Amino acid sequence: MNAIFVSFTLPGILSFITVRPLDLLDILLVAYIIYRVIHLMKGTRAIQMLFGVLALVAFAVAARAYDLPGTSWFLTSIGSVWAIAFLILFQPEIRNALTQLGRNRFLGIFLRGEARAIGVVTRACQQLISRGYGAIIVFEKNDGLKNYTDTGVAIGARASEQLLVSLFVPESPMHDGAVVIRGDQILAAGCTLPMTQDQGISSRLGMRHRAGVGLTEETDAVAVIVSEERGAIALARYGRLAALAGPDELRRTLARALHARLDKDAEPSQLSAFP
């Protein structure tokens, strides 16, 4: 056992440095944490605020190095509230990071998703596009969506193409809201979802796309969005929106997102309504 933790000396001009295997593990863990923090902030307003905080830190270091008592006093005075300011400024990102830690995505790869629901949704999206209907269909994963299903109408029925299409008929009172699916059960329809505040989303995209991104910023849900105007389909996951080329790509992308093993029941029909 002691051989595992034996120290060794670096070669060449770094021979004065002694390293333990645990030191390498420590460096890798810190690097991974930094990478995950930057990855979570990438593409959001938080990255700009992070640069602002780093700029203040750099000013504080420079003020001390060049003996600027006034600037040092000012930055030191506000330093006591930096921790609270940090929590306020980065509250959405911190909440998202803690939520992702609780998702246990590494264990999730061993779980079998609901392949049947993927096939049903894929074929329903083909029909929706062929009829010119818009839709937003949400797959619940580990994070509960009760706060959002409570805003809609409880359905509690097994998912089917006919039911999904009927829920998004323009004359339907629930067609503007989202459908939430757990497993292969439709929990609710006509649900209201939070809108994203990300200014980077194209102005050409409508409210359904913004709602899909907004929900996936706060939860690990997967949202399928069908555009009524453009007859296109997109998938939102972890606050990112991706345009999909057709039913096969939708099926494969959903299978990866839900950790499902596909079978023939999940295959789209031969008559594709996608462009």
C-alpha positions as CSV (number, residue, x, y, z in Angstrom):
1,M,0.0,0.0,0.0
2,N,2.8,2.4,0.8
3,A,4.3,1.8,-2.7
4,I,1.2,3.5,-4.1
5,F,2.0,6.8,-2.3
6,V,5.7,6.8,-2.8
7,S,7.2,10.2,-3.8
8,F,9.3,10.7,-6.9
9,T,11.5,13.6,-8.1
10,L,11.0,15.4,-11.4
11,P,13.8,15.1,-14.0
12,G,16.1,17.8,-15.3
13,I,16.0,21.3,-14.0
14,L,12.9,20.5,-11.9
15,S,14.8,17.9,-9.9
16,F,14.3,20.0,-6.8
17,I,10.5,19.3,-6.9
18,T,9.2,16.2,-5.2
19,V,5.8,14.9,-6.3
20,R,3.4,12.4,-4.8
21,P,0.8,10.5,-6.9
22,L,-1.8,12.3,-4.7
23,D,-0.4,15.6,-5.8
24,L,-1.1,14.7,-9.5
25,L,-4.6,13.7,-8.5
26,D,-5.1,17.0,-6.7
27,I,-3.9,18.9,-9.8
28,L,-6.3,17.0,-12.1
29,L,-9.2,17.5,-9.7
30,V,-8.6,21.3,-9.5
31,A,-8.2,21.5,-13.3
32,Y,-11.4,19.6,-13.8
33,I,-13.4,21.8,-11.4
34,I,-12.0,25.0,-13.2
35,Y,-13.0,23.4,-16.6
36,R,-16.5,22.6,-15.4
37,V,-17.0,26.2,-14.0
38,I,-15.9,27.7,-17.3
39,H,-18.0,25.3,-19.2
40,L,-21.1,26.2,-17.2
41,M,-20.5,29.9,-17.7
42,K,-19.6,29.7,-21.4
43,G,-22.1,31.5,-23.6
44,T,-23.9,33.2,-20.6
45,R,-23.7,36.7,-19.1
46,A,-21.9,35.2,-16.1
47,I,-18.6,34.9,-18.1
48,Q,-18.6,38.7,-18.5
49,M,-19.3,39.2,-14.8
50,L,-16.5,36.8,-14.0
51,F,-14.1,38.9,-16.1
52,G,-15.2,42.0,-14.1
53,V,-14.5,40.2,-10.8
54,L,-11.1,39.1,-12.0
55,A,-10.4,42.7,-13.1
56,L,-11.1,43.9,-9.5
57,V,-8.8,41.3,-8.1
58,A,-6.1,42.3,-10.5
59,F,-6.5,46.0,-9.5
60,A,-6.2,45.0,-5.8
61,V,-3.0,43.0,-6.4
62,A,-1.5,45.9,-8.5
63,A,-2.5,48.5,-5.8
64,R,-0.7,46.5,-3.1
65,A,2.3,45.9,-5.4
66,Y,2.8,49.6,-6.3
67,D,1.9,50.8,-2.8
68,L,-1.3,52.7,-3.6
69,P,-2.9,53.1,-0.1
70,G,-6.1,54.8,-1.3
71,T,-7.0,52.2,-3.9
72,S,-5.9,49.4,-1.6
73,W,-8.1,50.7,1.2
74,F,-11.1,51.0,-1.1
75,L,-10.7,47.5,-2.7
76,T,-10.1,46.0,0.8
77,S,-13.2,47.7,2.2
78,I,-15.5,46.2,-0.5
79,G,-13.7,42.9,-0.2
80,S,-15.8,41.9,2.7
81,V,-19.0,42.0,0.6
82,W,-17.4,40.2,-2.4
83,A,-18.5,36.8,-1.2
84,I,-22.2,38.0,-0.9
85,A,-22.0,39.8,-4.3
86,F,-20.5,36.7,-5.9
87,L,-23.4,34.6,-4.7
88,I,-25.9,37.1,-5.9
89,L,-24.3,37.7,-9.3
90,F,-23.7,34.0,-10.0
91,Q,-26.8,32.6,-8.3
92,P,-28.3,31.0,-11.5
93,E,-25.0,29.4,-12.4
94,I,-24.3,28.2,-8.9
95,R,-27.8,26.7,-8.7
96,N,-27.3,25.0,-12.1
97,A,-23.9,23.6,-11.0
98,L,-25.3,22.2,-7.7
99,T,-28.2,20.7,-9.6
100,Q,-26.0,19.0,-12.1
101,L,-23.9,17.5,-9.2
102,G,-27.1,15.9,-7.9
103,R,-28.0,14.5,-11.2
104,N,-25.4,11.8,-11.0
105,R,-25.0,11.7,-14.8
106,F,-22.3,9.1,-14.6
107,L,-24.7,6.6,-13.1
108,G,-27.3,7.7,-15.6
109,I,-25.6,6.0,-18.5
110,F,-26.5,2.6,-16.9
111,L,-30.2,3.4,-16.8
112,R,-32.5,2.4,-19.7
113,G,-34.6,5.2,-21.0
114,E,-38.1,4.9,-22.5
115,A,-37.4,3.9,-26.1
116,R,-41.1,3.7,-26.9
117,A,-41.7,7.4,-26.0
118,I,-38.8,8.4,-28.3
119,G,-40.5,6.7,-31.2
120,V,-43.9,8.2,-30.4
121,V,-42.5,11.7,-30.2
122,T,-40.4,11.3,-33.4
123,R,-43.4,10.2,-35.4
124,A,-45.6,12.8,-33.8
125,C,-43.1,15.5,-34.8
126,Q,-43.3,14.3,-38.4
127,Q,-47.1,14.7,-38.3
128,L,-46.9,18.1,-36.6
129,I,-44.6,19.4,-39.3
130,S,-46.6,18.0,-42.1
131,R,-49.7,19.8,-40.7
132,G,-47.9,23.1,-40.0
133,Y,-48.4,22.9,-36.2
134,G,-45.9,24.1,-33.6
135,A,-45.1,22.2,-30.4
136,I,-42.9,21.9,-27.4
137,I,-42.5,18.5,-25.8
138,V,-40.5,18.1,-22.7
139,F,-38.9,14.8,-21.4
140,E,-38.5,14.8,-17.6
141,K,-35.3,13.2,-16.3
142,N,-33.9,13.4,-12.8
143,D,-35.1,16.9,-11.9
144,G,-38.8,16.9,-11.0
145,L,-41.0,19.3,-13.0
146,K,-44.0,19.5,-10.7
147,N,-43.7,23.3,-10.5
148,Y,-44.3,23.4,-14.2
149,T,-46.8,20.6,-14.7
150,D,-48.9,22.3,-12.0
151,T,-49.3,25.3,-14.4
152,G,-51.0,23.1,-17.0
153,V,-53.7,20.5,-17.2
154,A,-53.1,17.0,-15.8
155,I,-53.3,14.3,-18.5
156,G,-52.0,11.1,-17.0
157,A,-52.2,9.0,-20.2
158,R,-49.8,6.9,-22.1
159,A,-48.1,8.8,-24.9
160,S,-49.4,8.3,-28.4
161,E,-48.9,10.1,-31.7
162,Q,-52.6,10.9,-32.0
163,L,-52.8,12.4,-28.5
164,L,-49.7,14.5,-28.9
165,V,-50.8,15.9,-32.3
166,S,-54.3,16.7,-30.9
167,L,-52.8,18.6,-28.0
168,F,-51.1,21.0,-30.4
169,V,-54.0,21.6,-32.8
170,P,-54.2,25.5,-33.1
171,E,-57.8,25.5,-32.0
172,S,-56.9,23.5,-28.8
173,P,-56.9,25.6,-25.6
174,M,-53.6,24.0,-24.6
175,H,-51.7,24.3,-27.9
176,D,-49.5,27.2,-26.7
177,G,-48.2,25.4,-23.7
178,A,-45.7,22.5,-23.3
179,V,-46.4,18.8,-22.9
180,V,-44.4,17.1,-20.2
181,I,-43.6,13.4,-20.5
182,R,-42.2,11.1,-17.8
183,G,-41.2,7.7,-19.1
184,D,-43.9,7.0,-21.7
185,Q,-46.6,8.8,-19.8
186,I,-47.9,12.3,-20.6
187,L,-48.1,14.1,-17.2
188,A,-49.6,17.4,-18.3
189,A,-50.2,19.7,-21.2
190,G,-50.5,23.4,-21.6
191,C,-47.7,24.0,-19.2
192,T,-46.0,27.3,-18.8
193,L,-42.2,27.2,-18.9
194,P,-39.6,29.9,-17.8
195,M,-38.2,32.1,-20.5
196,T,-34.4,32.2,-21.0
197,Q,-32.7,35.6,-20.4
198,D,-29.9,34.7,-22.8
199,Q,-29.5,37.6,-25.3
200,G,-27.5,35.4,-27.6
201,I,-30.5,33.5,-28.9
202,S,-31.5,34.6,-32.4
203,S,-34.4,37.0,-32.6
204,R,-35.8,34.8,-35.3
205,L,-36.7,32.2,-32.8
206,G,-40.1,32.3,-31.1
207,M,-41.4,31.9,-27.6
208,R,-41.4,28.1,-27.7
209,H,-37.6,28.1,-28.3
210,R,-37.0,30.5,-25.6
211,A,-39.1,28.5,-23.2
212,G,-37.4,25.3,-24.1
213,V,-33.9,26.8,-23.4
214,G,-35.2,28.5,-20.2
215,L,-36.4,25.2,-18.8
216,T,-33.2,23.3,-19.7
217,E,-31.1,26.1,-18.1
218,E,-32.8,25.3,-14.7
219,T,-33.3,21.5,-15.0
220,D,-31.9,18.5,-16.8
221,A,-35.1,18.1,-18.9
222,V,-34.8,17.7,-22.6
223,A,-37.1,19.8,-24.7
224,V,-38.1,19.1,-28.3
225,I,-39.4,22.2,-30.2
226,V,-41.3,22.2,-33.5
227,S,-41.4,25.5,-35.3
228,E,-44.8,26.4,-36.7
229,E,-43.4,29.1,-39.0
230,R,-40.4,27.3,-40.4
231,G,-41.4,23.7,-40.2
232,A,-38.1,22.8,-38.5
233,I,-37.3,21.0,-35.3
234,A,-34.8,21.7,-32.5
235,L,-33.7,20.2,-29.3
236,A,-32.8,22.1,-26.1
237,R,-30.6,20.5,-23.4
238,Y,-28.6,22.1,-20.6
239,G,-29.4,25.6,-21.9
240,R,-28.2,24.9,-25.4
241,L,-30.3,24.8,-28.5
242,A,-29.5,22.5,-31.5
243,A,-31.2,22.4,-34.9
244,L,-31.9,18.9,-36.1
245,A,-31.8,17.7,-39.7
246,G,-34.5,15.1,-39.6
247,P,-36.3,12.2,-37.8
248,D,-33.3,10.0,-37.6
249,E,-31.2,12.6,-36.0
250,L,-34.0,13.5,-33.6
251,R,-34.3,9.8,-32.6
252,R,-30.6,9.4,-32.1
253,T,-30.2,12.6,-30.2
254,L,-33.0,11.8,-27.9
255,A,-31.6,8.3,-27.3
256,R,-28.3,9.8,-26.2
257,A,-29.9,12.4,-24.0
258,L,-32.3,9.9,-22.3
259,H,-29.7,7.0,-22.2
260,A,-32.2,4.8,-24.1
261,R,-31.5,1.7,-26.2
262,L,-33.5,2.0,-29.3
263,D,-35.5,-0.7,-31.0
264,K,-37.7,-0.9,-34.0
265,D,-40.6,0.7,-32.1
266,A,-38.5,3.9,-31.9
267,E,-37.8,4.1,-35.6
268,P,-39.5,6.9,-37.5
269,S,-41.8,6.1,-40.4
270,Q,-40.5,6.0,-43.9
271,L,-42.6,8.9,-45.0
272,S,-40.6,11.8,-43.6
273,A,-42.3,15.2,-43.1
274,F,-39.0,16.9,-42.5
275,P,-37.5,19.1,-45.3
